[in-house]
């Protein structure tokens, strides 16, 4: 019986494609006087679920025009100011945050979210 359970777990992992979760970042790019709303989801089973949840979290944060801007399998980060934003992803939190700050430009951007699987 133990062997059957073990093979069932192995088969489930093979079907899912990965033992790791997927993440996504959503941004409300209709920025006004406030920082842009954003949402970040991690640990999801598929990129579609991650994207849907990131948009949901962005709307919960106050965004009205949220859209998924990137999905990732390891780490993701968001940098913002009141006028611009940047996002990044990579194998480490340091890489993801560096890319987010680079995309945001030299605008005194702050990292507001950085998550890893």
ABEGO torsion letter per residue (X at the ends): XAAAAAAAAAAAAAAAGBABBBBBBBBBABBBABBBBBBBBBGBABAAAAAAAAAAAAAAAGBAABBBABBBABBBBBBBBAABBBBBBEABAAAAAAAAAAAAEBAGBBBABBBBX
